[in-house]
């Protein structure tokens, strides 16, 4: 997967499709998508575009597990 130069389009799509987020999403470029219900929320770290690729190719727990197991 080619490296994404900016995560802004991704953040915009996630914000539109997950209007209620009890978690923060922090991306490999340092940008964040804040939780919608306060500051004490857990953080999902997306460390690389490859991690995102794992999650998109195998949605749900399988993709997240693959990203985690590969260190992404």
Backbone as a ProteinNet text record, in pm:
[ID]
protein_1_A
[PRIMARY]
XXXXXXXXXXXXXXXXXXXXXXXXXXXXXXXXXXXXXXXXXXXXXXXXXXXXXXXXXXXXXXXXXXXXXXXX
[TERTIARY]
85.2	0	89.7	65.9	143.8	118.1	221.8	207.9	112.3	26	-65.5	8.3	2.2	73.3	6.3	-124.8	-197.2	-311.6	-342.3	-452	-582.6	-581.6	-701.4	-823.6	-813.9	-932.7	-981.8	-888.7	-924.1	-995.3	-941.3	-1005.5	-1145.2	-1159.4	-1289.8	-1391.9	-1351.5	-1441.7	-1477.3	-1378.8	-1406.1	-1500	-1478.2	-1563.8	-1708.1	-1724.8	-1859	-1927.1	-1849.2	-1907.2	-1912.2	-1839.4	-1842.1	-1871.9	-1993.7	-2023.9	-2017.8	-2036.1	-2024	-1907.4	-1797.8	-1676.2	-1640.1	-1649.8	-1606.6	-1456.3	-1382.4	-1237.8	-1172.3	-1044.1	-962.7	-887.6	-865.5	-784.5	-662.7	-544.3	-420.5	-348.9	-311.3	-252.9	-101.5	-38.5	106.4	170.2	96.5	154.1	138.5	85	66.7	-69.7	-149	-282.6	-376.5	-487.5	-582.7	-725.5	-811.1	-955	-1003.2	-1051.5	-1085.2	-1211.6	-1226.5	-1350.2	-1463.6	-1583.9	-1698.1	-1759	-1708.2	-1770.9	-1675.9	-1574.9	-1488	-1343	-1262.7	-1117.7	-1065.6	-1141.1	-1092.3	-1105.8	-1113.7	-1138.3	-1008.7	-1018.8	-900.1	-858.8	-735.1	-681.6	-649.3	-695.8	-660.6	-547.4	-428.9	-313.4	-305.3	-311.2	-292.2	-151.1	-56.7	85.1	138.5	63.4	112.7	-2	17.6	-83.2	-104	0.5	-13.3	-112.1	-111.5	-208.2	-349.7	-368.6	-499.2	-538	-441.2	-466.9	-513.5	-451.1	-494.9	-640.8	-674.6	-810.7	-913	-875.1	-969.7	-986.1	-878.8	-888	-961.8	-955.4	-1023.3	-1092.1	-1208.6	-1276.2	-1305	-1313.2	-1345.2	-1221.2	-1239.6	-1131.3	-1015.6	-1040.7	-934.4	-833.8	-880.4	-790.6	-714.3	-782.7	-715.1	-610.2	-644	-548.2	-426.1	-446	-332.9	-243.3	-305.1	-226	-147.6	-209.6	-142.8	-27.7	-53.8	47.2	168.3	146.1	257.1	328.7	281	344.9	305.4	207.3	162.7	63.1
-116.7	0	122.9	216	339.2	419.8	482.3	562.1	678.3	700.2	812.7	937.8	1041	1165	1241.8	1234.7	1301.8	1211.9	1220.3	1138.3	1217.1	1340.8	1422.9	1360.5	1308.4	1244.5	1124.7	1048.9	933.7	978.7	1079.4	1131.9	1183.3	1253.1	1306.9	1194.4	1088.2	974.7	903.3	882.3	816.8	900.5	1029.7	1118.1	1114.5	1109.5	1104.8	970.3	861.7	728	676.6	740.3	705.6	832.8	885.6	1012.9	1004.2	886.1	865.8	771.7	827.6	749.3	755	643	641.4	617.5	641	619.3	725.1	744.8	836.5	752.3	805.9	739.9	828.2	771.1	843.9	779.1	861.9	812.7	826	756.1	749.8	885.7	982.9	1115.5	1208.5	1155.1	1234.6	1300.2	1297	1356.2	1263.4	1320	1244.3	1273.6	1178.7	1196.4	1180.1	1288	1281.1	1201.3	1153.2	1085	1187.8	1141.1	1231.6	1237.5	1157.9	1154.5	1187.7	1266	1307.4	1270.1	1306.2	1289.6	1158.4	1086	964.6	841.1	858	746.4	672.3	543.5	470.1	520.3	492.1	536.8	417.3	422	323.8	385.9	324.7	375.3	303.9	380.2	327.3	369.9	277.6	312.4	324.2	276.6	286.3	265.1	305.6	276.7	125.5	46.2	-99.7	-154.5	-97.9	-140.7	-113.6	0.3	34.6	-64.1	-101.6	-200.3	-333	-379.6	-504.1	-492.5	-382.1	-364.1	-353.7	-293.1	-278.2	-406.6	-485	-609.5	-719.4	-716.7	-817.5	-743.9	-685.6	-607	-688.6	-618.1	-683.1	-729.8	-827.3	-873.7	-935.1	-998.4	-1063.4	-960.4	-854.1	-750.3	-681.7	-651	-589.4	-683.9	-811.9	-911.3	-922.5	-918.4	-924.6	-801.7	-685.2	-563.1	-569.7	-615.2	-625.2	-726.1	-843.5	-948.7	-908.9	-825.9	-783.1	-661.6	-609	-493.1	-361.3	-364.2	-242.9	-168.1
0	0	0	-89	-92.4	34.6	83.3	206.2	182	277.5	269.8	313.2	233.1	265	377.7	385.9	492	538.5	664.7	717	722.4	674.3	684.4	616.3	493.1	432.6	514	568.6	651.3	778.3	844.4	965.6	935.7	825	785.3	764.7	697.5	673.3	803.4	887.9	1016.3	1102	1102.9	1181	1130	998.1	939.2	965.2	962	975.5	1118.7	1207.9	1350.8	1429.9	1418.4	1484.9	1637.3	1692.4	1836.9	1861.8	1913.6	1938.3	2085.1	2157.6	2297.7	2308.8	2201.8	2198.6	2110.4	2133.7	2052.7	1949.3	1830.8	1729.5	1703.9	1722.9	1699.6	1581.5	1483.3	1359	1357.2	1263.9	1250.5	1227.9	1180.7	1156.8	1277	1388.9	1509.5	1521.6	1415.4	1421.8	1498.2	1544.2	1625.2	1583.1	1611.3	1603.2	1746.6	1808.6	1951.4	1978.4	2101.2	2138.8	2147.1	2135.5	2141.8	2280.8	2373.1	2505	2620	2595.9	2705.9	2686.9	2784.8	2774.7	2830.3	2910.1	2973	2886.9	2756.5	2666.1	2631.2	2598.5	2551.6	2413.4	2376.6	2248.2	2160.4	2037.4	1935	1853.9	1859.8	1785.9	1651.5	1543.8	1408.9	1370.2	1379.3	1369.9	1228.2	1129.5	992.2	894.7	769.5	668	649.9	675	662.9	764.8	885.8	987.7	939.8	879.8	824.5	714.9	633.7	527.9	584	692.3	756.6	799.5	863.6	914.8	801.7	689.7	578.5	497.5	485.2	408.3	483.1	615.2	697.6	812.2	785.3	889.5	1014.8	1124.8	1251.6	1324.3	1408.6	1495	1417.8	1305.6	1229.1	1178.7	1119.1	1068	1179.1	1289.6	1403.2	1460.6	1467.8	1517.5	1428.7	1297.6	1204.7	1219.8	1231.8	1249.5	1380.4	1485.4	1615.4	1610.4	1554.1	1549.8	1464.7	1363.7	1278.5	1334.8	1446.4	1508.7	1446.9	1362.7	1294.7	1379.9
[MASK]
++++++++++++++++++++++++++++++++++++++++++++++++++++++++++++++++++++++++

